[in-house]
Amino acid sequence: MPVVRTVSKVVQQVLLAPACSCGPLSLSVRSISFSPRQVTSDASFHSVSFSETDHPRVLITGGLGQLGVGLAKLLRKRFGKNNVILSDIRKPPDHVFRSGPFIYSDILDYKNLREIVVNNRITWLVHYSALLSAVGEANVTLARNVNITGLHNILDISAEHGLRLFVPSTIGAFGPTSPRNPTPDLCIQRPRTIYGVSKVHAELMGEYYHHRNGLDFRCLRYPGIISADSQPGGGTTDYAVQIFHDAVKTGKFVCNLKPDTRLPMMFIDDCLRATLEVMEAPAEALSMRTYNINAMSFTPEELAREVQKQLPDLQVTYEIDPVRQAIADSWPMSFEDSNARKDWGWKHEYDLPELIQTMLNFIGSDSRIAHAN
Ligand SMILES: NC(=O)c1ccc[n+]([C@@H]2O[C@H](COP(=O)([O-])OP(=O)(O)OC[C@H]3O[C@@H](n4cnc5c(N)ncnc54)[C@H](O)[C@@H]3O)[C@@H](O)[C@H]2O)c1
């Protein structure tokens, strides 16, 4: 549904609504004032207690991937368990299902999305559904549908209901003609994967909706994310997660990228905290709507050497995957993120030594528990 038409319809509804009609009025006010904080003021019509409405009501799409469950945990700690709804098209594992609200949501189904947003009084939407770089190249049609058509649904729903919208972008939104070391926020973006093209599209569409009709769109370009307790979903940086598991479990690791392939990386805790921080930042602090965030950059060889300091028996061999290598060769080697640091105080906590220690501690204790069972 075109947003301009929707917004003008909403404006009409507000103008025509009787002054005492609390229901339609509260919906309309929410739809045209694009700040979730406004929900608090009109929520008093419905006698909802202050503590419940003080917090945003968050929907996370694609929440069962590498990042969503961790983000839900962080946001629930901050905003309360029932204020954060995870959604996906897959069946949640038991521990996720028990940890808080979960709902089925296919981002390609516009009506279903709208129903969820309305019925749950959603005010923030974190849009994680996507097909990542390597998986996207293997299924371009599906990637185009999920990453582009799905995004259009998300933008329209967010504009229609005045949501604050977070969409992650990626190092993959840059290409071989971008400056690679370091890559600034604003430069040439000519990616050569469907994933990258769809993410540039998301950045530009979100910013367009922001400038055109005030959508509160916020976007961070994540580096490759490294996590201990969730599996990566088919990206080019997946090797940097797998090496830890293989090092602990088999002592052997076959790397699918060349030893000297340098890419920007970040530990998941930093990534999720950045997401919360940019979502909470006052709008006046944001001089732009799409920011690079950076933590560390390393090559497979450097990572392996650091892991071998802790696990000297680890053997690393290289079997290069030409698709992933071509993708990695076109991506930034390091990210320039001074705007994020200046505007909303971004600061990473994990460098390579802390990352290695944390990953090995977690996976080591996890596998010891598994052996004991
Ligand atoms: N993990 C990273 O290293 C990384 C780096 C940069 C950016 N990102 C971005 O962060 C977001 C989350 O990444 P992730 O690693 O958790 O991804 P992931 O691939 O692990 O998970 C994506 C989820 O989207 C779901 N999905 C697919 N089609 C769907 C549909 N039609 N409707 C609803 N859900 C659908 C999948 O079931 C999956 O659970 C993505 O947008 C990704 O592009 C991730």
The ligand as an ORCA input file, in Angstrom:
! r2SCAN-3c Opt
* xyz 0 1
  N      24.854    -12.280     11.200
  C      25.650    -11.396     10.636
  O      26.878    -11.555     10.638
  C      25.067    -10.157     10.012
  C      25.936     -9.176      9.515
  C      25.378     -8.046      8.909
  C      24.002     -7.879      8.848
  N      23.198     -8.848      9.350
  C      21.752     -8.663      9.227
  O      21.109     -8.902     10.474
  C      19.851     -9.537     10.271
  C      19.771    -10.807     11.102
  O      20.841    -11.641     10.703
  P      20.937    -13.154     11.170
  O      22.389    -13.505     11.079
  O      20.204    -13.373     12.431
  O      20.190    -13.872      9.950
  P      19.784    -15.426      9.840
  O      19.933    -15.815      8.418
  O      20.475    -16.220     10.869
  O      18.221    -15.360     10.200
  C      17.282    -14.781      9.350
  C      15.906    -15.279      9.744
  O      14.944    -14.771      8.802
  C      13.915    -15.732      8.704
  N      13.121    -15.554      7.483
  C      13.404    -15.949      6.216
  N      12.370    -15.685      5.402
  C      11.402    -15.107      6.168
  C      10.106    -14.623      5.908
  N       9.554    -14.687      4.683
  N       9.392    -14.097      6.927
  C       9.924    -14.020      8.176
  N      11.141    -14.481      8.477
  C      11.897    -15.017      7.490
  C      14.655    -17.063      8.722
  O      13.778    -18.120      9.091
  C      15.765    -16.803      9.738
  O      15.422    -17.271     11.019
  C      19.723     -9.779      8.763
  O      18.939     -8.760      8.196
  C      21.143     -9.668      8.266
  O      21.192     -9.197      6.942
  C      23.690     -9.983      9.935
*
